[in-house]
Amino acid sequence: MAEYRGNTDYDGRSRFAIVVSAYNQAVTGRLLQGAVDRLREADVPDERIDVVWAPGAWELPLLVDRLARQSRYASIIALGCVIRGETTHDRHINRQVSLALGELALRYQLPIPFGLLTCQNMEQALQRAGGTAGNKGAECAEVALQLVDLLGRLPDEA
């Protein structure tokens, strides 16, 4: 029986991108800081981390796709925050962005940790961006490190 599990040791050569929504920047800025801090804790140098600002969450898949096509990154972390309003607008954005990012990960065989907060209100969002519920950006960076390592350990396709 073979068992595979990724760890968070930085390999010294992988490059990471973080695509972050500028909309709700009071939240997304904290997510970004959490992701960058976690990558730095793993000894990823700043010159191996690229940050791309999207206007909003809707634009995340387009920018992730553009970066993924470059085959430059070991992982692209997607961060954003959509807060429920008075209409169903948030549901449409959340659903489409979620599906698109999942499809991109499969198409490019690339870790794209999902850091899109889908919250009922600003209080919930802030709790997930460094409050009592942790920092989803840091969690996504952790996932990125683990998946980069794990994908490197898995046997090649037959």
Helices and strands as residue ranges (DSSP letters): E 16-21, H 25-41, G 46-48, E 49-54, G 57-59, H 60-69, E 75-83, H 89-108, E 114-119, H 122-127, E 129-131, E 134-135, H 136-153
